[in-house]
Structure formats: structure tokens, C-alpha cells
Amino acid sequence: METVLKVSNFHKSFGTKEIHKGTSFELFRGECLGLLGGSGTGKSVILRALVGLERPDDGEIYYKNRKVHTLSESEWRPLRKEIAYVFQNGALFDSLSVLENLSYPLLRHTKLTQEEITKKAIRILNQLDLFDTEHLYPNELSGGMQKRVGLARSLMLKPEVVLFDEPTAGLDPKNTILIQEAICKLSKTDYTSILVTHDMSTALRVCDRIMLLEDNKIKLTATIEELKDKSHPLYEFIKGVQN
């Protein structure tokens, strides 16, 4: 299996609080990797480090065999077109319409015409069951729709890796299912992804492999197939959270 992202012996502290003490894992091409763990275990810190928004105190991060944790901000900018971060709240620009939100990254990073950008935006919106929303503004969308529009915007530059930060947090069951379906659609295409979540049903439905972050490092890892064995220690953790 081809490794797309690799985190090796990652250490990170904020003041006197140690968050990561030797976290290590690999992300393989084409998989959806779930990252579970309680609040404060540093799940989002990992995602932020993978796009250069946090730097490790020690350890290394590789993207396609390239050492990236030492890159400058200007060196990171082109890589963020390849590694998309889907923020928990969608992170949409309130003053821009849905179409304008989706157009923004392409206007900045490509030479496509507005007509070409509009066609691409509407195609992606339709793929995520967001029909006829292009002229709406974020305050006219439900929370679940805002998250899906945020996902749509992250796909406009056709990234190689998509990082999901709690995509179903705060959603009702109907919108949770819609987000799950959207991620499942991606998994059938060319995307590689990491899913940070507290939602066990989402992790079990959309992920190929699940990791548990505990005691400041990756404690357990299992494929979905391995979790069919109910004696697996990670299954015990999942059962405890679901109960």
C-alpha cells in the first residue's frame, strides 16, 4: 500500500500541557482513516499539523515522502491545494453566496473562467445533494447544509487528501446520515481522507481503518474487518462509547 501521509514520533505541548508524546501513524492512498479519542486528546491538533497550522515540538511529518513539518508558510501554500481541511463549522464566508464561497479558491489558484468555475461548483453541489443552493447565503442554510457546502468548497481544487474535523458534530440524525453519505461517495472516487469524530456510527460506516488516540499517542488500530471480531480491544472501547 502506498503511504500518502506519515506522522512519526509527533510531540506537541501547549505551555506545560503535553498533548502528544510520540504519536505515529500512516495514511494509505484511497483509504478513509478514522481518528477517535476523548476531548483534549489532540485529534484536531494532528489535523492542523498536517496542513502546517501547527508545528511539532519534535518528530516528523511526511507528505508523499516529502518532509513537510519544517516548511515555511509560503512553501505550505501550494500544498494546501492538495490537502484540504474541512472545518467543523464549515468556515464559510458569511458575506458571500454559496457559489462565491466555492469560487473563491479557484479564482485565487487557477486561471479558469467564471463560467468554468460555476459549472464545476454546481456539479459538486449536485453530487452532495445541494441542488439549487448556489445563490443562497450561509445564514439561509441549515447547519448540515453549511457543513456540506464547506465540504464542497474543499473539493473544488480536487485535493489528494481531505481532512474532516468532526463533520457530524451537532447535527440531527437526518443531517448526520447526509454527511455520512457524502463521505461515502468520496470514498468511491480517488480521495484519501482522515476523519476525526466522536460519532461511532459515522466512523464505522465510512472508515476503512480506525485509530484510538489515548494517553498522548495512538493506542489501538484496527480495520473495520478486524472489528467484526468482538474480542478486539478497540471494539471494547467503541462499545463503551456507544453505551
C-alpha positions in Angstrom: 0.0 0.0 0.0 1.2 3.5 -0.9 1.7 5.8 2.1 0.4 9.3 1.4 0.9 10.9 4.8 3.2 9.7 7.6 3.4 11.1 11.2 6.5 9.8 13.1 7.1 10.3 16.8 5.0 13.5 16.9 5.3 15.5 20.2 3.3 18.7 20.9 2.8 20.7 24.1 1.0 23.9 24.9 2.6 25.5 27.8 3.0 22.8 30.5 0.3 20.6 29.0 1.6 17.7 26.9 -0.9 16.8 24.1 1.2 14.3 22.1 4.1 12.2 23.3 5.2 10.1 20.3 2.1 9.9 18.1 2.9 7.9 14.9 0.7 6.6 12.1 0.5 6.3 8.3 -2.3 7.2 5.9 -2.6 4.9 2.8 -3.8 6.0 -0.6 -7.5 5.5 -1.1 -8.5 4.8 2.5 -10.6 6.7 5.0 -8.8 6.6 8.3 -10.8 7.3 11.4 -9.2 9.1 14.4 -11.1 8.6 17.7 -10.4 9.9 21.2 -11.8 11.9 24.0 -11.9 15.6 24.2 -8.5 17.2 24.7 -6.6 14.2 23.3 -5.3 16.3 20.4 -7.2 15.0 17.4 -7.6 18.4 15.8 -4.0 19.3 16.7 -2.9 16.4 14.4 -5.1 17.7 11.5 -3.8 21.2 11.9 -0.2 19.9 11.9 -1.0 18.0 8.6 -1.7 21.4 6.9 1.1 23.3 8.5 -1.1 25.2 11.0 0.8 23.7 14.0 4.4 22.6 14.2 5.6 19.6 16.1 7.9 20.2 19.1 9.6 17.0 18.0 9.0 14.3 15.4 8.4 14.4 11.7 5.6 14.7 9.1 5.9 13.4 5.6 3.5 14.0 2.6 4.3 11.7 -0.3 7.8 11.1 1.1 8.5 14.8 1.4 9.4 16.2 4.8 6.8 19.0 5.4 6.9 19.9 9.1 9.8 22.2 8.5 8.3 24.1 5.6 7.7 27.9 5.7 4.3 29.4 5.3 5.0 30.3 1.7 6.1 26.7 1.0 2.9 25.3 2.6 0.5 27.4 0.4 0.7 25.3 -2.7 0.5 22.0 -0.7 -2.8 23.2 0.9 -4.3 22.8 -2.6 -3.6 19.1 -2.3 -4.5 18.6 1.4 -8.0 20.0 2.1 -9.1 20.8 5.7 -12.9 20.6 6.2 -13.5 22.7 9.3 -16.1 21.6 11.9 -18.4 24.6 11.3 -17.9 24.8 7.5 -15.9 28.0 7.8 -17.9 29.8 5.1 -17.7 33.5 4.3 -20.9 34.9 5.6 -20.9 37.8 3.1 -20.5 35.5 0.1 -23.1 33.3 -1.6 -22.6 29.6 -1.8 -21.4 30.0 -5.4 -19.0 32.8 -4.4 -17.7 30.6 -1.5 -17.0 27.8 -3.8 -15.5 30.0 -6.5 -13.0 31.7 -4.1 -10.2 29.1 -4.1 -10.3 28.6 -7.9 -10.2 32.4 -8.5 -7.2 32.5 -6.3 -5.3 29.5 -7.6 -6.4 28.8 -11.2 -6.9 30.6 -14.5 -10.4 29.1 -15.1 -13.1 31.5 -16.3 -16.0 32.3 -14.0 -18.3 30.2 -16.3 -16.0 27.2 -16.0 -15.8 27.7 -12.2 -19.6 28.0 -11.9 -20.2 24.7 -13.9 -17.7 22.9 -11.6 -19.3 24.3 -8.4 -22.8 23.4 -9.5 -21.6 19.9 -10.4 -20.1 19.3 -7.0 -23.1 20.8 -5.2 -25.4 18.4 -7.0 -23.1 15.5 -6.1 -23.7 16.4 -2.5 -27.5 16.8 -2.9 -27.2 20.6 -2.6 -29.4 21.4 -5.6 -30.3 25.0 -6.3 -28.3 26.4 -3.3 -25.7 28.3 -5.3 -27.4 31.7 -4.8 -28.1 31.2 -1.1 -26.0 32.7 1.7 -24.7 30.8 4.7 -27.3 32.2 7.1 -30.0 30.8 4.8 -28.6 27.3 5.2 -29.2 24.7 7.9 -26.2 23.6 10.0 -26.0 20.4 8.0 -26.1 22.2 4.7 -23.4 24.6 5.8 -21.1 21.6 6.5 -21.8 20.1 3.1 -21.1 23.4 1.4 -17.9 23.5 3.3 -17.1 20.0 2.0 -18.0 21.1 -1.5 -15.6 24.1 -1.3 -12.8 21.8 -0.1 -13.3 19.7 -3.2 -13.1 22.5 -5.8 -9.3 22.2 -6.2 -9.5 18.4 -6.4 -7.2 17.7 -3.4 -5.5 14.4 -2.9 -6.3 14.2 0.8 -9.4 15.5 2.7 -9.2 16.1 6.5 -12.6 16.0 8.2 -12.8 17.7 11.6 -15.9 16.4 13.5 -18.1 16.6 10.3 -21.3 15.4 12.1 -20.9 17.3 15.4 -24.1 19.0 16.5 -26.2 17.5 13.7 -29.6 15.8 13.9 -29.8 12.2 12.7 -31.1 13.1 9.2 -28.2 15.5 8.5 -25.7 13.1 10.1 -26.8 10.5 7.5 -26.4 13.0 4.7 -22.9 13.8 5.8 -22.1 10.1 6.0 -23.5 9.5 2.5 -21.4 12.4 1.2 -18.2 11.0 2.7 -19.1 7.5 1.4 -19.4 9.0 -2.1 -15.9 10.4 -1.9 -14.5 7.1 -0.7 -15.7 5.5 -4.0 -13.6 8.0 -6.0 -10.0 9.0 -5.8 -9.9 10.6 -2.4 -7.9 9.7 0.6 -9.1 11.0 3.9 -8.8 11.3 7.7 -12.0 11.5 9.8 -11.8 13.0 13.3 -15.0 12.2 15.1 -16.8 11.3 18.4 -19.6 9.7 16.4 -19.0 5.9 16.4 -21.8 5.2 13.9 -20.2 7.6 11.4 -16.7 6.1 11.9 -17.9 2.5 11.5 -19.9 3.4 8.4 -17.4 5.4 6.4 -13.9 4.4 7.6 -11.7 1.6 6.4 -9.5 1.7 9.4 -9.8 3.3 12.9 -7.2 4.5 15.3 -7.7 5.3 19.0 -5.8 8.3 20.4 -5.3 7.9 24.1 -2.5 8.6 26.7 -0.9 11.1 24.3 -0.4 8.6 21.4 -2.1 6.1 19.1 -3.0 3.3 21.5 -5.0 1.0 19.2 -5.6 0.5 15.5 -8.0 -1.8 13.7 -9.6 -2.3 10.3 -13.3 -2.4 10.0 -12.9 -6.1 9.1 -10.9 -6.7 12.3 -13.6 -5.0 14.4 -16.1 -7.8 13.4 -14.2 -9.8 16.0 -15.9 -8.6 19.1 -12.9 -9.6 21.3 -10.7 -6.9 19.6 -9.7 -4.3 22.3 -10.8 -1.4 20.1 -14.2 -2.9 19.8 -14.5 -2.8 23.6 -13.7 0.9 23.5 -16.3 1.5 20.8 -18.9 -0.5 22.7 -18.2 1.5 25.8 -18.7 4.9 24.0 -21.9 3.7 22.3 -23.3 2.7 25.6 
